[in-house]
Amino acid sequence: MERRYAWQMDGSAFHRSRAALEQIKNRREAATCFLGDGEKIWDMLNAFYGLIDTIESRWSLKQWEAIDVYERAGTYAAASRELQITPQNVAKRCRAAAWKTVEGTERYLAACLKKAVL
């Protein structure tokens, strides 16, 4: 670990990270990419996260803000106070972004990933 930069380091995690970056570097949109042993799990995760990335790429700034504050604050009412809008508008922005679906899918995928690496 005496090397100064990540690109100077070696090991399977660094090789997989570089390979994942190579796969996504020519894409125009943001992308999440997993690589590792056991190809099927990574293909499944990448397919789901590709859909999540597509959904999130369509979110407006107001939707991103509403989701961020709602997740930190815990309720629409608390988020509305911070955003200085009504709780109904916080809920509307989160609903329009399909946040509950995205969040539920991310939770499910995190459990799949945990099983795959354990």
Secondary structure in CASP SS format (residue, H / E / C, confidence):
PFRMAT SS
TARGET T0000
AUTHOR 0000-0000-0000
METHOD secondary structure of the structure
MODEL  1
M C 1.00
E C 1.00
R C 1.00
R C 1.00
Y C 1.00
A H 1.00
W H 1.00
Q H 1.00
M C 1.00
D C 1.00
G C 1.00
S H 1.00
A H 1.00
F H 1.00
H H 1.00
R H 1.00
S H 1.00
R H 1.00
A H 1.00
A H 1.00
L H 1.00
E H 1.00
Q H 1.00
I H 1.00
K C 1.00
N C 1.00
R C 1.00
R C 1.00
E C 1.00
A C 1.00
A C 1.00
T C 1.00
C C 1.00
F C 1.00
L C 1.00
G C 1.00
D C 1.00
G C 1.00
E H 1.00
K H 1.00
I H 1.00
W H 1.00
D H 1.00
M H 1.00
L H 1.00
N H 1.00
A H 1.00
F H 1.00
Y H 1.00
G H 1.00
L H 1.00
I H 1.00
D H 1.00
T H 1.00
I H 1.00
E H 1.00
S C 1.00
R C 1.00
W C 1.00
S C 1.00
L H 1.00
K H 1.00
Q H 1.00
W H 1.00
E H 1.00
A H 1.00
I H 1.00
D H 1.00
V H 1.00
Y H 1.00
E H 1.00
R H 1.00
A H 1.00
G C 1.00
T C 1.00
Y H 1.00
A H 1.00
A H 1.00
A H 1.00
S H 1.00
R H 1.00
E H 1.00
L H 1.00
Q C 1.00
I C 1.00
T C 1.00
P H 1.00
Q H 1.00
N H 1.00
V H 1.00
A H 1.00
K H 1.00
R H 1.00
C H 1.00
R H 1.00
A H 1.00
A C 1.00
A C 1.00
W H 1.00
K H 1.00
T H 1.00
V H 1.00
E H 1.00
G H 1.00
T H 1.00
E H 1.00
R H 1.00
Y H 1.00
L H 1.00
A H 1.00
A H 1.00
C H 1.00
L H 1.00
K H 1.00
K H 1.00
A H 1.00
V H 1.00
L C 1.00
END
